[in-house]
Amino acid sequence: MGCHSMPHKIIMLDSTPPPPPLSFEETTPLSITAELNRVRDYFCKALNSIKNKGKADVISAFSLALGEASAASARLTLPSMVHEDQDVRRQSNQVKDELAVMFSKALSDREIFTIMQAAASSAPPDAGKVADRILSIMIQNGCSNDQSSDHEEKLTTIRVEIERQCTEFCENINENASFLLFSDDELAGLDDLDRYPVDETTEKRRVTLKAPDTLPILKSAVESETRRAVLQAMSTKCQEENTRRFENVLELRQQCVDAMKLYNCHAEHELATKMAQADVALSFLTEMVDAYKTKLENETKLLVQLKRLELGLSSDDDEEVSLDAWDLAFYTSQFKAQFAGVDEAVLRQYFPLEHVKSTILAIYEELFGLKFERDLTAEVWHDDVECYAVFDSTSRELQGWFYLDLFPRKGKYSHQCVYPLSPSFEREDGSRVLPSCVNLGNLSPPREGKPSLLMWREVQTFFHEFGHVMHCLLADTKHSIESWTWSAVPWPGGVQQDFLEVPSMMLENFVWEPEVLKRLSKHIDNDSSLPDETILSLNNSRTLMTGHAKSKYLAMSLFDFKVHSEPF
């Protein structure tokens, strides 16, 4: 896997098509390791040069070193998420950990911290802002404490182990190839059984634990035991080995904050740079739980009533009925179908992926005044992947690139995300390194002779994730640390973590607009758009059963906060 340098000249829409930001030739464990050594060698020399320079130009020099090393890192880390070869994925994961340590050491270096402090005191506003951002990270890493080199080494050792454990945790999930076998009768209620291949040995349907396979079952399978088996398999995937890693990481994170002597717990450490500090965050979560309590209880009663009716129990019957975890999605779907007229199976017929994809891209072009040009000559890592160059539709200047990798496959990242490939920043000669990213999806794939038909939730997810693509591609930043990124990659930068989802959450609201729904929908048989009454029903269903959904998020947040704020 090589990497072309970003262009130094302005490339226009009408000019020769630009080279894509990355190439994907001869990616092997050895080539990844060799490239890591080159990145580390460059970064080490850059840091030594900064220390020798002293105060002069230290802010721009350190920022540039971060930018160049970050831009060079993507071709080393992306294979961990997408490559077909397990050995390459494993090596890429290891290299990702080593890069994280490299950046962490630089942002924990007391000598650089002292130099940066001196430079920041007399820096102009733009450089001062960047210096403040860098210094805040370094303070959070413990640089403001007067500690020995042995102490720094101890912190580094702990952080290395945390990175390793977290990477192995995620790698286990992505590499998991578990599946369940069900007869057609056990899958009764699903509208399209052919999406599940037949196992030659048992002649039953193979159901993987990927979302396109499991979500339809949890929503539509009539057999409670089938839903239970699927949810249990999902919930216990990699449980034994990952529970051990989870507990180890909790202990290591507490050791880290104890060694820094700046924070009482990891939660406090993570919230130090956020809008809400630890005490405010906890009170907010508790208040929100209380606010949703009545709604949650009322929704549970409605779902239990539906279950009683399905079991043939009247209101006069005293038999107690409980709502199990594997009942939630099923009876919520039933409730929306009965009381809001939303039928998931019917909706899918209106959302063929190719039409949804082209329409979402067209809508975002219009929203932001852009033009997307697919590059059919670009090297990609899989036949499913598409590469697009992004131009400003007015100035016609190239803005960057994005890739679409939308379907699940063995070993690939198993959730949905937008993965950064290059930050946006200026080089020393004034040329701009253009941003790029890839939308990694796990949407319902096409099958032989049948196109991909998306569930409504998948349409919302695609629209939401593409908002992140725009957030990345529209970053016109001088310093990489201000460019769009997030913690999936080892290099520092991006907007504050508590703002990361805000643009996409805002943009996602467009998907509910009747005008947008008309454009997004195209029936697979007759090309018709969603009827007006269906659009109205869909919007009416938007706030139905939100008590359970919001309470689930709040419970996850509270659990995260509690395990990272109390002695483990």
C-alpha positions as CSV (number, residue, x, y, z in Angstrom):
1,M,0.0,0.0,0.0
2,G,1.7,3.2,-1.2
3,C,0.6,6.8,-0.9
4,H,0.6,9.6,-3.5
5,S,1.5,13.0,-2.2
6,M,-1.3,15.5,-2.1
7,P,-1.2,17.9,-5.0
8,H,0.6,21.2,-4.5
9,K,-1.4,23.0,-7.2
10,I,-5.1,23.9,-7.4
11,I,-6.9,21.2,-9.4
12,M,-10.1,22.3,-11.2
13,L,-13.1,20.2,-12.1
14,D,-12.5,20.8,-15.8
15,S,-8.8,19.7,-15.6
16,T,-7.3,16.3,-15.8
17,P,-8.9,14.0,-13.1
18,P,-6.7,14.2,-10.0
19,P,-5.0,11.2,-8.5
20,P,-6.8,9.6,-5.6
21,P,-5.1,10.2,-2.2
22,L,-4.1,6.6,-1.6
23,S,-3.0,3.6,-3.7
24,F,-3.3,0.0,-2.6
25,E,-0.5,-2.0,-4.1
26,E,1.4,-4.8,-2.5
27,T,0.1,-4.3,1.0
28,T,1.8,-6.9,3.2
29,P,2.8,-7.1,6.9
30,L,6.3,-6.4,5.8
31,S,5.4,-3.3,3.7
32,I,3.3,-1.9,6.6
33,T,6.2,-2.4,9.1
34,A,8.7,-0.8,6.7
35,E,6.4,2.2,6.2
36,L,5.9,2.5,9.9
37,N,9.7,2.8,10.4
38,R,9.8,5.6,7.8
39,V,7.0,7.5,9.5
40,R,8.7,7.1,12.9
41,D,12.1,8.1,11.6
42,Y,10.6,11.3,10.1
43,F,8.7,12.2,13.2
44,C,11.6,11.6,15.5
45,K,13.9,13.8,13.4
46,A,11.2,16.5,13.3
47,L,10.8,16.5,17.1
48,N,14.6,16.6,17.6
49,S,14.8,19.6,15.2
50,I,12.0,21.3,17.3
51,K,14.0,20.8,20.5
52,N,17.1,22.3,18.8
53,K,15.2,25.2,17.4
54,G,14.1,26.4,20.8
55,K,11.4,29.1,20.7
56,A,11.5,30.1,17.1
57,D,8.8,28.7,14.9
58,V,8.2,25.8,17.3
59,I,4.4,25.9,17.0
60,S,4.3,25.7,13.2
61,A,7.1,23.1,13.2
62,F,5.4,20.9,15.7
63,S,2.0,21.3,14.0
64,L,3.6,20.4,10.6
65,A,5.3,17.3,12.1
66,L,1.9,16.2,13.4
67,G,0.2,16.8,10.1
68,E,2.8,15.0,7.9
69,A,2.9,12.0,10.3
70,S,-0.9,11.9,10.5
71,A,-1.3,12.0,6.7
72,A,1.2,9.2,6.3
73,S,-0.5,7.0,8.9
74,A,-3.7,6.3,7.1
75,R,-2.2,3.8,4.7
76,L,-0.9,1.9,7.7
77,T,-4.0,1.9,9.8
78,L,-6.8,1.5,7.2
79,P,-6.0,-2.2,6.4
80,S,-6.9,-3.1,10.0
81,M,-10.5,-2.1,9.1
82,V,-10.9,-3.4,5.6
83,H,-8.2,-5.7,4.3
84,E,-9.2,-9.2,3.2
85,D,-6.0,-10.8,4.5
86,Q,-6.1,-11.5,8.3
87,D,-2.4,-11.3,8.6
88,V,-2.4,-7.8,7.1
89,R,-5.3,-6.7,9.4
90,R,-3.4,-8.0,12.4
91,Q,-0.2,-6.3,11.5
92,S,-2.1,-3.1,10.7
93,N,-3.7,-3.2,14.2
94,Q,-0.3,-3.6,15.8
95,V,1.1,-0.7,13.8
96,K,-1.9,1.4,14.8
97,D,-1.0,0.8,18.5
98,E,2.6,1.8,17.8
99,L,1.6,5.0,16.1
100,A,-0.7,5.8,19.0
101,V,2.2,5.4,21.3
102,M,4.4,7.6,19.1
103,F,1.9,10.4,19.1
104,S,1.2,10.0,22.8
105,K,4.9,10.2,23.7
106,A,5.2,13.4,21.6
107,L,2.2,14.9,23.4
108,S,3.7,13.9,26.8
109,D,7.2,15.2,26.2
110,R,8.0,17.7,28.9
111,E,10.8,19.3,27.0
112,I,8.5,20.1,24.1
113,F,5.8,21.2,26.6
114,T,8.2,23.7,28.1
115,I,9.2,25.0,24.7
116,M,5.6,25.2,23.5
117,Q,4.6,27.2,26.7
118,A,7.3,29.7,26.0
119,A,6.3,30.1,22.4
120,A,2.6,30.3,23.1
121,S,3.1,33.3,25.5
122,S,4.0,35.6,22.5
123,A,2.4,33.8,19.6
124,P,-0.1,35.6,17.2
125,P,-3.8,34.7,17.6
126,D,-3.8,31.9,15.0
127,A,-0.7,30.2,16.3
128,G,-1.7,30.8,19.9
129,K,-5.0,29.0,19.4
130,V,-3.2,26.0,18.0
131,A,-0.6,26.1,20.8
132,D,-3.4,26.3,23.4
133,R,-5.0,23.2,21.9
134,I,-1.7,21.3,21.9
135,L,-0.9,22.4,25.4
136,S,-4.3,21.4,26.7
137,I,-3.7,17.8,25.4
138,M,-0.2,17.8,27.0
139,I,-1.5,19.0,30.3
140,Q,-4.2,16.3,30.2
141,N,-1.4,13.8,29.6
142,G,0.3,14.9,32.7
143,C,3.0,17.3,31.4
144,S,2.3,20.0,34.0
145,N,3.4,17.7,36.8
146,D,7.0,17.7,37.9
147,Q,7.7,14.0,37.5
148,S,10.9,12.0,36.9
149,S,11.8,10.3,33.6
150,D,11.1,6.9,35.4
151,H,7.6,8.2,36.1
152,E,7.1,9.2,32.4
153,E,8.2,5.7,31.4
154,K,5.7,4.1,33.7
155,L,2.9,6.2,32.2
156,T,4.0,5.2,28.7
157,T,4.1,1.5,29.6
158,I,0.5,1.7,30.9
159,R,-0.7,3.6,27.8
160,V,0.9,1.0,25.5
161,E,-0.9,-1.8,27.3
162,I,-4.2,0.1,27.2
163,E,-3.8,0.5,23.4
164,R,-3.0,-3.1,23.0
165,Q,-5.9,-4.4,25.0
166,C,-8.4,-2.0,23.3
167,T,-7.2,-3.0,19.9
168,E,-7.4,-6.7,20.6
169,F,-11.0,-6.1,22.0
170,C,-12.1,-4.5,18.7
171,E,-10.1,-7.0,16.6
172,N,-11.9,-9.9,18.3
173,I,-15.3,-8.5,17.4
174,N,-14.4,-7.6,13.8
175,E,-12.8,-11.0,13.2
176,N,-15.7,-12.9,14.7
177,A,-17.4,-15.2,12.1
178,S,-20.0,-16.8,14.3
179,F,-23.3,-17.8,12.8
180,L,-26.6,-19.4,13.8
181,L,-28.7,-22.0,11.9
182,F,-32.5,-21.7,11.6
183,S,-35.2,-23.6,9.7
184,D,-37.6,-21.6,7.6
185,D,-40.3,-22.1,10.2
186,E,-38.0,-20.6,12.9
187,L,-37.7,-17.5,10.7
188,A,-41.4,-17.1,10.1
189,G,-42.4,-13.5,9.8
190,L,-39.5,-12.3,7.7
191,D,-40.4,-11.0,4.2
192,D,-37.3,-12.3,2.4
193,L,-35.7,-15.5,3.6
194,D,-33.5,-15.8,0.6
195,R,-31.2,-13.2,2.1
196,Y,-29.9,-16.0,4.3
197,P,-27.9,-18.7,2.5
198,V,-28.7,-22.3,3.0
199,D,-26.1,-24.4,4.9
200,E,-25.3,-27.4,2.7
201,T,-24.7,-29.7,5.7
202,T,-27.9,-28.9,7.7
203,E,-30.1,-27.4,5.0
204,K,-30.9,-24.6,7.4
205,R,-30.4,-20.9,6.9
206,R,-27.1,-19.3,8.0
207,V,-27.5,-16.2,10.0
208,T,-24.4,-14.2,10.8
209,L,-24.2,-11.8,13.7
210,K,-23.8,-8.8,11.4
211,A,-26.6,-6.1,11.6
212,P,-28.1,-6.7,8.1
213,D,-28.8,-10.3,9.2
214,T,-29.8,-9.8,12.8
215,L,-31.9,-6.6,12.7
216,P,-34.7,-8.1,10.5
217,I,-35.0,-11.1,12.8
218,L,-35.2,-9.0,16.0
219,K,-37.9,-6.9,14.4
220,S,-39.9,-9.4,12.5
221,A,-39.3,-13.1,13.5
222,V,-42.5,-14.4,15.1
223,E,-40.8,-17.1,17.1
224,S,-39.7,-15.7,20.4
225,E,-37.0,-18.4,20.8
226,T,-35.4,-17.4,17.5
227,R,-35.2,-13.7,18.6
228,R,-33.8,-14.8,22.0
229,A,-31.1,-17.0,20.4
230,V,-30.0,-14.2,18.1
231,L,-29.9,-11.5,20.8
232,Q,-28.1,-13.8,23.2
233,A,-25.5,-14.7,20.5
234,M,-25.0,-11.0,19.7
235,S,-24.7,-10.0,23.4
236,T,-22.2,-12.8,24.3
237,K,-20.0,-12.5,21.2
238,C,-16.4,-12.7,22.3
239,Q,-17.6,-12.4,25.9
240,E,-15.1,-14.4,27.8
241,E,-11.9,-13.0,26.3
242,N,-13.3,-9.4,25.9
243,T,-14.7,-9.2,29.4
244,R,-11.2,-10.0,30.7
245,R,-9.7,-7.2,28.5
246,F,-12.4,-4.8,29.5
247,E,-11.6,-5.4,33.2
248,N,-7.9,-5.0,32.5
249,V,-8.4,-1.7,30.7
250,L,-10.6,-0.3,33.6
251,E,-7.8,-1.1,36.0
252,L,-5.1,0.3,33.8
253,R,-6.9,3.5,33.1
254,Q,-7.3,4.0,36.9
255,Q,-3.5,3.3,37.3
256,C,-2.9,6.0,34.7
257,V,-4.8,8.7,36.4
258,D,-3.4,7.7,39.8
259,A,0.1,8.1,38.4
260,M,-0.6,11.5,36.9
261,K,-2.1,12.8,40.2
262,L,-4.3,15.3,38.4
263,Y,-7.6,13.5,38.3
264,N,-9.6,11.3,40.7
265,C,-10.7,8.9,37.9
266,H,-10.6,8.2,34.2
267,A,-14.1,9.8,33.7
268,E,-12.8,13.0,35.2
269,H,-9.7,12.8,32.9
270,E,-11.8,12.3,29.8
271,L,-14.2,15.1,30.6
272,A,-11.5,17.6,31.5
273,T,-11.7,19.2,28.0
274,K,-15.4,18.8,27.5
275,M,-18.2,21.3,28.0
276,A,-19.6,19.4,30.9
277,Q,-17.3,18.4,33.7
278,A,-17.8,15.1,35.7
279,D,-20.2,16.3,38.3
280,V,-22.4,18.1,35.7
281,A,-22.3,15.2,33.4
282,L,-23.5,12.8,36.0
283,S,-26.3,15.0,37.2
284,F,-27.4,15.6,33.6
285,L,-27.6,11.9,32.9
286,T,-29.6,11.3,36.2
287,E,-32.0,14.1,35.3
288,M,-32.6,12.6,31.9
289,V,-33.2,9.2,33.2
290,D,-35.9,10.6,35.6
291,A,-37.4,12.7,32.7
292,Y,-37.9,9.6,30.6
293,K,-39.0,7.3,33.4
294,T,-42.8,7.9,32.9
295,K,-42.6,7.6,29.1
296,L,-40.6,4.3,29.5
297,E,-43.1,2.9,31.9
298,N,-46.1,3.8,29.7
299,E,-44.4,2.3,26.6
300,T,-43.6,-0.9,28.4
301,K,-47.3,-1.3,29.4
302,L,-48.3,-0.8,25.8
303,L,-45.8,-3.4,24.6
304,V,-46.8,-5.9,27.3
305,Q,-50.4,-5.4,26.2
306,L,-49.4,-6.3,22.6
307,K,-47.6,-9.4,23.9
308,R,-50.6,-10.5,26.0
309,L,-52.9,-10.2,22.9
310,E,-50.4,-12.3,20.9
311,L,-50.4,-14.9,23.6
312,G,-54.2,-15.0,23.6
313,L,-54.6,-13.5,27.1
314,S,-57.5,-11.2,27.9
315,S,-57.3,-8.1,30.1
316,D,-59.2,-10.2,32.7
317,D,-56.5,-12.9,32.8
318,D,-54.3,-12.6,35.8
319,E,-51.3,-14.4,34.3
320,E,-48.2,-12.2,34.5
321,V,-46.4,-11.4,31.3
322,S,-42.9,-10.0,31.1
323,L,-41.3,-8.0,28.3
324,D,-38.0,-9.7,27.5
325,A,-35.0,-7.9,25.9
326,W,-35.6,-9.8,22.7
327,D,-39.2,-8.6,22.6
328,L,-38.4,-4.9,22.4
329,A,-37.6,-4.5,18.7
330,F,-40.3,-7.0,17.7
331,Y,-43.2,-5.4,19.6
332,T,-42.0,-1.9,18.8
333,S,-42.2,-2.8,15.1
334,Q,-45.6,-4.4,15.7
335,F,-46.8,-1.3,17.5
336,K,-45.7,1.1,14.8
337,A,-47.3,-1.1,12.1
338,Q,-50.7,-1.2,14.0
339,F,-50.9,2.3,15.3
340,A,-48.8,4.4,12.8
341,G,-49.2,2.3,9.7
342,V,-45.5,1.8,9.2
343,D,-44.7,-1.6,7.7
344,E,-41.0,-2.3,7.5
345,A,-41.3,-4.9,4.8
346,V,-43.3,-2.6,2.6
347,L,-40.9,0.3,3.2
348,R,-37.9,-1.7,2.0
349,Q,-39.3,-2.0,-1.4
350,Y,-39.0,1.8,-1.8
351,F,-35.3,2.0,-0.9
352,P,-33.1,0.2,-3.4
353,L,-29.5,1.1,-2.4
354,E,-28.3,2.4,-5.8
355,H,-31.1,5.0,-5.9
356,V,-30.8,5.9,-2.3
357,K,-27.0,6.3,-2.7
358,S,-27.2,8.5,-5.8
359,T,-30.0,10.6,-4.2
360,I,-28.1,11.2,-0.9
361,L,-25.0,12.2,-2.8
362,A,-27.1,14.6,-5.0
363,I,-28.8,16.1,-1.9
364,Y,-25.5,16.8,-0.2
365,E,-24.1,18.3,-3.5
366,E,-27.0,20.7,-3.4
367,L,-26.8,21.5,0.3
368,F,-23.1,22.4,0.2
369,G,-22.6,23.6,-3.4
370,L,-20.4,20.6,-4.3
371,K,-19.8,18.3,-7.3
372,F,-18.9,14.7,-6.8
373,E,-17.0,12.9,-9.6
374,R,-16.5,9.2,-9.3
375,D,-13.0,8.1,-10.2
376,L,-13.3,4.7,-12.0
377,T,-9.5,4.5,-12.4
378,A,-8.8,4.8,-8.7
379,E,-7.1,1.9,-6.9
380,V,-9.4,0.4,-4.2
381,W,-9.0,-2.3,-1.7
382,H,-12.1,-4.3,-2.7
383,D,-14.4,-4.5,-5.7
384,D,-17.3,-3.1,-3.7
385,V,-15.4,0.2,-3.0
386,E,-16.0,3.4,-4.9
387,C,-13.8,6.5,-4.9
388,Y,-15.1,10.1,-5.5
389,A,-13.3,13.4,-6.0
390,V,-15.1,16.4,-4.5
391,F,-15.1,19.8,-6.2
392,D,-16.6,23.2,-5.2
393,S,-19.4,23.7,-7.7
394,T,-18.8,27.5,-8.0
395,S,-15.0,27.8,-7.9
396,R,-14.6,24.3,-9.3
397,E,-11.6,23.7,-7.1
398,L,-10.8,20.2,-5.8
399,Q,-11.7,19.9,-2.1
400,G,-10.7,16.3,-1.4
401,W,-11.8,12.7,-1.8
402,F,-14.1,10.2,-0.2
403,Y,-14.6,6.4,-0.6
404,L,-17.7,4.3,-0.1
405,D,-17.3,0.8,1.3
406,L,-20.8,-0.1,2.2
407,F,-21.3,-3.8,2.6
408,P,-20.2,-6.3,5.3
409,R,-17.6,-8.9,4.6
410,K,-15.4,-11.2,6.6
411,G,-12.9,-9.4,8.8
412,K,-14.1,-5.9,8.0
413,Y,-15.1,-3.4,10.7
414,S,-18.5,-4.6,11.8
415,H,-20.3,-1.3,12.6
416,Q,-20.9,1.9,10.7
417,C,-18.4,4.8,10.7
418,V,-16.5,7.4,8.7
419,Y,-12.8,6.7,8.9
420,P,-10.3,9.5,8.4
421,L,-7.7,9.0,5.7
422,S,-6.0,12.4,5.6
423,P,-6.3,15.6,7.7
424,S,-6.5,19.0,6.1
425,F,-3.5,21.3,6.7
426,E,-1.0,23.6,5.1
427,R,2.6,22.6,4.3
428,E,5.6,24.8,4.8
429,D,5.5,26.0,1.2
430,G,1.8,27.1,1.6
431,S,0.4,24.2,-0.4
432,R,-2.6,22.5,1.1
433,V,-3.0,18.8,2.0
434,L,-6.5,17.9,1.1
435,P,-8.8,15.9,3.4
436,S,-10.1,12.4,2.6
437,C,-12.1,9.7,4.3
438,V,-14.0,6.5,3.8
439,N,-17.6,5.7,4.7
440,L,-17.4,2.2,6.2
441,G,-20.8,0.7,6.2
442,N,-22.5,-2.6,6.9
443,L,-25.7,-2.1,4.9
444,S,-27.9,-4.9,3.4
445,P,-25.9,-6.2,0.5
446,P,-27.2,-7.2,-3.0
447,R,-27.6,-10.9,-3.8
448,E,-27.4,-12.8,-7.1
449,G,-30.2,-11.4,-9.2
450,K,-31.6,-9.2,-6.5
451,P,-30.6,-5.6,-5.6
452,S,-29.8,-4.3,-2.2
453,L,-33.0,-3.1,-0.5
454,L,-32.4,-0.9,2.6
455,M,-34.3,-1.0,5.9
456,W,-35.5,2.5,6.9
457,R,-33.0,2.6,9.7
458,E,-30.2,1.9,7.2
459,V,-31.4,4.9,5.1
460,Q,-31.2,7.1,8.1
461,T,-27.8,5.7,9.0
462,F,-26.4,6.3,5.5
463,F,-27.7,9.9,5.5
464,H,-26.2,10.5,9.0
465,E,-22.8,9.0,8.2
466,F,-22.5,11.0,5.0
467,G,-22.9,14.1,7.2
468,H,-19.5,13.0,8.7
469,V,-18.1,12.7,5.2
470,M,-19.0,16.3,4.6
471,H,-17.7,17.5,7.9
472,C,-14.3,15.9,7.0
473,L,-14.2,17.1,3.4
474,L,-15.2,20.7,4.1
475,A,-12.5,21.2,6.7
476,D,-10.3,24.0,5.4
477,T,-7.8,24.1,8.2
478,K,-4.2,25.3,8.4
479,H,-3.3,22.8,11.2
480,S,-4.0,19.1,11.1
481,I,-4.9,19.1,14.8
482,E,-8.0,21.3,13.9
483,S,-9.0,19.0,11.0
484,W,-11.8,16.5,11.3
485,T,-10.9,13.2,12.9
486,W,-11.9,11.0,15.8
487,S,-10.4,8.4,18.2
488,A,-10.6,5.5,15.7
489,V,-7.3,6.7,14.3
490,P,-4.0,7.1,16.3
491,W,-3.2,10.7,15.4
492,P,-4.5,13.7,17.4
493,G,-7.0,16.3,16.1
494,G,-10.6,16.9,15.3
495,V,-13.3,18.9,16.8
496,Q,-14.0,18.4,20.5
497,Q,-15.4,14.9,21.1
498,D,-18.7,16.2,22.5
499,F,-19.3,18.1,19.3
500,L,-18.3,15.4,16.9
501,E,-21.9,14.0,16.2
502,V,-23.6,17.4,16.2
503,P,-23.4,18.2,12.5
504,S,-24.5,14.7,11.4
505,M,-27.3,14.7,13.9
506,M,-28.5,18.0,12.5
507,L,-28.2,16.9,8.9
508,E,-29.9,13.6,9.6
509,N,-33.2,15.6,10.2
510,F,-33.4,16.2,6.4
511,V,-34.1,12.6,5.8
512,W,-37.6,13.0,7.5
513,E,-38.7,15.9,5.3
514,P,-41.5,14.9,2.8
515,E,-39.6,16.5,-0.1
516,V,-36.5,14.5,0.7
517,L,-38.4,11.2,1.3
518,K,-40.1,11.6,-2.1
519,R,-36.7,11.9,-3.7
520,L,-35.1,9.1,-1.7
521,S,-37.8,6.6,-2.4
522,K,-38.2,4.6,-5.7
523,H,-40.2,1.4,-5.6
524,I,-38.2,-1.5,-6.9
525,D,-41.1,-2.7,-9.2
526,N,-42.8,0.5,-10.5
527,D,-40.4,3.4,-9.7
528,S,-43.1,5.2,-7.6
529,S,-42.2,7.4,-4.7
530,L,-43.6,6.9,-1.2
531,P,-47.3,7.8,-1.0
532,D,-48.1,10.9,1.0
533,E,-50.0,8.9,3.6
534,T,-47.0,6.7,4.2
535,I,-44.7,9.7,4.6
536,L,-47.1,11.1,7.2
537,S,-47.3,7.7,9.0
538,L,-43.5,7.5,9.0
539,N,-43.2,11.0,10.5
540,N,-45.9,10.2,13.1
541,S,-43.9,7.1,14.1
542,R,-40.7,9.1,14.7
543,T,-41.5,9.8,18.4
544,L,-43.2,6.5,19.1
545,M,-41.4,4.3,21.6
546,T,-38.5,6.7,22.1
547,G,-38.6,6.1,25.8
548,H,-36.9,2.7,25.4
549,A,-34.4,4.0,22.9
550,K,-33.4,7.0,24.9
551,S,-33.3,5.1,28.1
552,K,-31.0,2.6,26.5
553,Y,-28.5,5.3,25.5
554,L,-28.7,6.9,28.9
555,A,-28.1,3.5,30.6
556,M,-25.0,2.9,28.4
557,S,-23.7,6.4,29.3
558,L,-24.3,5.9,33.0
559,F,-22.6,2.5,32.9
560,D,-19.6,4.0,31.1
561,F,-19.4,6.9,33.6
562,K,-19.8,4.7,36.7
563,V,-17.2,2.0,35.7
564,H,-14.7,4.8,35.0
565,S,-15.4,6.8,38.1
566,E,-15.5,4.3,40.9
567,P,-12.7,2.1,42.2
568,F,-12.4,-1.1,40.2
